[in-house]
Each structure stands twice: as structure tokens, then as C-alpha cells.
Amino acid sequence: MSQHPSTASIPRLSFEFFPPRTEGGKASLGRVAEKLNQLQPAFFSCTYGAGGSTRDGTCETVKQLLDMGIDAAPHLSIGADDEQQTFALLDQYRDMGVRRIVALRGDLPSGMGRTRIVNNAESLVKRIRAHSGDHFQLEVAAYPETHPDARSPAEDLRFFSEKVNAGANGAITQYFFNPYAYFDFMDRCSQAGIDVPIVPGILPITNYEGLIRISEKCGADVPRWLRKRLEELQEDEAGLKSFGVDVITRLCEDLLAAGAPGLHFYTLNRWGASLAVCKNLGHWA
């Protein structure tokens, strides 16, 4: 008879939402959260639009989740906010009961080009630590396939190391479909003396055109074999979703077998594929 794994051996699980724009979207997100919360994730995170464009929506979504008894981690990017605006938002989150923040650089302002700007994630981590001390668990982003704005993998790794040294407790990666990108990144982090938990970001596959569009925008590689199979299945919605669940399940199995500390699902405010993959893996079902 199979035994349930001990609590200590269960990988960390988290899910990511974006702030809904309508009352119907808020109600739908509540239903999605209830479905996924059956798996007892460590937290749900909520994105923060470019330049703080969804600041209020992020706060409202975080409050909605907290009111449901769910741990919620708002994303926060430094954008164009001055220190006092950032400090006020941090105080608001602390008073709401938030204990974790995903600290990001955010999108470059229009006209900046592909250059490193002063207000980056390292600056934000320092700003949060200066104001809030160790109150918040801080997660930052990592890029196994190299950030699109970095000149080289070595430069990108240096930027990541600076974020960790500034006070980040851990990281969540951009999604990827080749586990060896993560394995290589972890090897390079180890060689650089970076030892914080780095949780792979996972994007469930449910749609061909949307996946290609998102991946091209964020610089995530879709292997040719996968692109061709999805293209072939794009008119077969059920077949594509079933294939996608199988592909992502195998990816997650490989990552966890190699020692990944957990999984972070980019849900796109849907529950079906994420729940199916998690149940296939057996750690949280």
C-alpha cells in the first residue's frame, strides 16, 4: 500500500493570478481560488501591471484572497513610484496581513530601450528591506533562459546575484519548457555561491496562439517539436489540452526529481490545467 509523503518532503506549491477588471472576473477568480486552494498551496500571488497600472486591482485581489483565508503575495515593481509611495503601499500590505511580496523590476518605461535602468529589482529589494526590515519574505524573478534585456547569461546571473545579496529570500523563474535550462541555471547559481530556493515557474499549455504570443513577448523558448505538435492540435481543443497536461506533467516530474524545491503555476486565472497537472504529480492530490 502506498504511503503519503511526509510534510517535509512535499514541494512548495503556489499559483499566480492577475487582477480581474470586472465584477464577473472577481467572482470567477474566487471560484478558481477555491478550486486550487484544495491543494493547500503555500500562497497565491497577484501580478502588478506595468508602471503600477493595476496597483488598486492588485490590492483588491490580495484582499479578496486574504478574506477567503488564503495567503496572498502581491507583486510589486518599482516603476515610477517614489520612495514614499512605495513605503505607503508596504505599510498598507503589512496592515492587511501580507507576509510575502514578489519584488520585480517591472517593464521598462517607454523610450528607455533595452538598457538597464536605475530603478531595478535590486533597488526595490533594498528599499523594502530599509523600510520594512525582515517583515516580508521577498521573492524575486530568475531567468533560466536569460532575461531578454541582458547582454549575456553571465550578466543576467550577476544581476540575479545582486538581487539576492540585496535581501531576497528566494526566487521564482520565468516559465520554460526545457528542464535542462533550469538544471544549467541551477549549476551556474551554485558556482556563483547563490543558495536561495529557486522555484520553477510553470505555464500550463491550453492554447496554441496564446502560448506563442506570450512566449515571444517574454523571451521564453518554445522548442520546435512542441510548437509543431501544438500547431497540429490547435483545431482539437480537447486533444491539445490533454497533450498539454501530459507535457507539463513530465516537465514537472523531471524538475522535482532533480531537486526543484517546488512549483509556481502561471494560471492565467484558470484552474483546470494546473489542477490536472498537480493531481498527476500526486504530491498534493
C-alpha positions in Angstrom: 0.0 0.0 0.0 1.4 3.4 -0.9 2.2 5.9 1.8 1.6 9.6 1.8 4.8 11.6 1.7 5.8 13.4 4.9 5.0 17.1 5.1 8.7 17.9 4.9 9.0 16.1 1.6 6.1 17.9 -0.1 7.4 20.5 -2.6 6.2 24.1 -2.2 3.2 24.9 -4.4 2.0 28.3 -5.4 -0.3 29.8 -8.0 -0.3 33.2 -9.8 -3.3 35.4 -10.7 -3.7 38.7 -12.4 -6.2 41.3 -11.1 -9.6 40.9 -12.8 -11.1 44.0 -14.4 -14.8 43.3 -13.8 -17.1 42.1 -11.1 -17.7 39.0 -13.0 -14.0 38.4 -13.2 -13.6 38.9 -9.5 -16.4 36.3 -8.9 -14.7 33.9 -11.3 -11.3 34.3 -9.7 -12.9 33.5 -6.3 -14.2 30.2 -7.7 -10.8 29.4 -9.3 -9.0 30.2 -6.0 -11.4 27.8 -4.1 -10.7 25.0 -6.6 -6.9 25.4 -6.4 -6.9 26.0 -2.7 -8.0 22.4 -2.3 -4.3 21.6 -3.0 -3.2 23.6 0.1 -0.7 25.8 -1.7 1.8 27.9 0.3 0.4 31.1 -1.3 -1.3 32.7 -4.3 0.5 35.7 -5.9 -1.1 38.5 -7.8 0.6 40.5 -10.6 1.2 44.2 -10.8 0.8 45.9 -14.1 3.4 47.9 -15.9 4.2 51.2 -14.1 1.8 50.2 -11.3 -1.2 50.3 -13.7 -3.1 47.7 -11.7 -2.0 48.9 -8.2 -5.5 49.2 -6.9 -6.6 46.0 -8.6 -3.7 44.1 -7.1 -4.6 45.3 -3.6 -8.2 44.4 -4.1 -7.3 40.9 -5.3 -4.9 40.3 -2.5 -7.6 41.4 0.0 -10.2 39.1 -1.7 -7.8 36.2 -1.2 -6.9 37.1 2.4 -10.6 37.4 3.2 -11.0 33.8 1.9 -8.4 32.7 4.4 -5.7 32.3 1.7 -2.1 33.5 2.0 -1.6 36.1 -0.8 1.6 37.6 -2.1 1.3 40.8 -4.1 3.7 41.5 -6.9 5.4 44.9 -6.6 7.6 46.7 -9.2 9.4 50.0 -8.5 8.1 51.6 -11.7 7.9 55.4 -11.4 6.9 55.3 -7.8 8.9 57.5 -5.4 10.0 56.1 -2.0 7.1 57.5 -0.1 4.6 55.9 -2.4 6.4 52.6 -2.1 6.6 52.9 1.7 2.8 53.7 1.9 2.0 50.6 -0.1 4.2 48.4 2.0 2.6 49.7 5.2 -0.8 49.0 3.6 0.2 45.4 2.8 1.6 44.9 6.3 -1.6 46.1 7.9 -3.6 43.8 5.7 -1.6 40.8 7.0 0.6 40.2 4.0 3.9 38.5 4.8 5.3 37.8 1.3 6.0 40.0 -1.7 7.2 39.2 -5.2 9.6 42.1 -5.9 10.2 42.8 -9.6 11.8 45.4 -11.8 8.7 45.7 -14.0 8.5 46.7 -17.6 10.9 49.4 -18.9 9.2 52.8 -19.4 8.5 53.7 -23.0 11.5 55.1 -24.8 14.1 53.6 -22.5 15.2 50.9 -25.0 17.0 47.7 -23.9 19.1 49.4 -21.2 19.4 48.8 -17.5 17.6 51.4 -15.6 18.5 52.7 -12.1 15.2 51.6 -10.6 15.6 47.9 -10.9 14.6 44.9 -8.7 17.8 45.2 -6.7 16.8 48.8 -5.8 13.3 47.7 -4.8 14.6 44.9 -2.6 16.9 47.3 -0.8 14.0 49.8 -0.5 11.7 47.2 1.0 14.4 46.0 3.5 15.2 49.6 4.5 11.6 50.4 5.3 10.1 47.1 6.5 13.1 45.1 7.8 12.5 41.4 7.7 8.7 41.6 7.9 8.3 40.4 4.3 9.5 37.2 2.7 10.8 38.5 -0.6 10.7 36.6 -3.9 12.5 37.9 -7.0 12.5 36.7 -10.6 15.0 34.5 -12.2 15.6 33.7 -15.9 17.0 30.2 -16.7 16.9 31.1 -20.5 18.4 34.6 -19.8 16.4 37.8 -19.4 15.6 39.4 -22.9 17.3 42.7 -21.8 20.5 41.0 -20.6 23.6 41.2 -22.8 24.7 37.7 -21.8 23.9 34.8 -19.4 26.8 35.9 -17.3 25.4 39.5 -17.0 22.0 38.2 -16.2 23.4 35.9 -13.5 25.2 38.9 -12.0 22.0 40.9 -11.8 20.3 38.0 -10.2 23.1 37.6 -7.6 22.8 41.3 -6.8 19.0 40.9 -6.1 19.7 38.0 -3.8 22.6 39.9 -2.0 20.2 42.8 -1.5 18.0 40.7 0.7 15.8 38.4 -1.4 14.8 35.2 0.3 14.1 33.2 -2.8 13.2 33.3 -6.5 10.5 32.2 -9.0 11.7 31.6 -12.5 10.2 32.7 -15.9 8.5 29.7 -17.4 10.3 27.3 -19.7 9.7 24.0 -21.4 13.2 22.6 -21.5 14.2 21.3 -18.0 17.9 21.5 -18.9 17.6 25.3 -19.0 16.7 25.1 -15.3 19.4 22.5 -14.5 22.1 24.6 -16.2 20.9 27.8 -14.4 21.0 26.0 -11.0 24.5 24.8 -11.7 25.6 28.3 -12.5 24.0 29.6 -9.4 25.7 27.1 -7.3 29.1 28.0 -8.8 28.3 31.7 -8.1 27.5 30.9 -4.4 23.8 31.6 -4.8 21.9 29.2 -2.4 18.4 30.6 -2.0 15.4 28.4 -3.1 14.7 28.9 -6.8 11.2 27.7 -7.7 10.5 26.9 -11.4 7.7 28.9 -12.9 5.2 26.6 -14.9 2.9 27.7 -17.6 0.1 25.2 -18.4 -0.5 24.6 -22.1 -4.1 25.2 -23.1 -3.9 27.3 -26.3 -1.6 27.4 -29.3 -1.8 31.0 -30.4 -1.8 32.5 -26.9 1.2 30.4 -25.9 3.3 31.5 -28.9 2.3 35.2 -28.4 3.1 35.3 -24.7 6.4 33.4 -25.2 7.6 35.7 -28.0 6.8 38.7 -25.8 8.7 37.5 -22.7 11.5 35.7 -24.5 10.6 32.1 -23.4 11.7 29.4 -25.9 9.1 27.1 -27.3 11.0 24.1 -28.7 10.3 23.3 -32.3 8.9 19.8 -31.6 6.4 21.3 -29.1 5.5 24.2 -31.4 4.8 21.8 -34.3 2.7 19.4 -32.1 0.6 22.3 -30.8 0.2 23.7 -34.3 -1.1 20.3 -35.4 -3.6 20.1 -32.5 -4.8 23.7 -32.5 -8.2 22.8 -34.0 -8.6 20.0 -31.5 -9.2 21.8 -28.2 -9.7 18.7 -26.1 -6.7 17.0 -27.7 -4.4 20.0 -27.2 -5.3 20.4 -23.6 -4.8 16.7 -22.9 -1.4 16.8 -24.7 -0.5 20.0 -22.8 -1.3 18.4 -19.4 0.9 15.4 -20.3 3.8 17.6 -21.5 3.7 19.8 -18.4 3.3 16.9 -16.0 6.5 15.3 -17.5 8.3 18.6 -17.2 7.3 19.0 -13.5 8.3 15.4 -12.8 11.8 16.0 -14.2 12.2 19.2 -12.2 11.0 17.7 -8.9 13.1 14.5 -9.4 16.2 16.8 -9.9 15.5 18.6 -6.6 13.5 21.6 -7.5 12.1 23.0 -4.2 8.6 23.5 -5.6 6.4 24.7 -8.5 4.8 28.1 -9.2 1.9 27.9 -11.7 1.1 30.8 -14.0 -2.7 30.1 -14.0 -3.9 32.9 -16.3 -6.9 32.9 -13.8 -7.9 29.4 -14.8 -7.8 26.2 -12.7 -8.3 23.2 -15.0 -4.9 22.5 -16.4 -3.0 23.5 -13.2 -5.2 21.2 -11.1 -4.8 18.4 -13.5 -1.0 18.6 -13.6 -0.8 18.8 -9.8 -3.1 15.8 -9.3 -1.0 13.8 -11.8 2.1 14.6 -9.8 0.5 13.1 -6.7 2.1 15.4 -4.1 -0.9 17.5 -3.4 -3.9 15.4 -4.7 
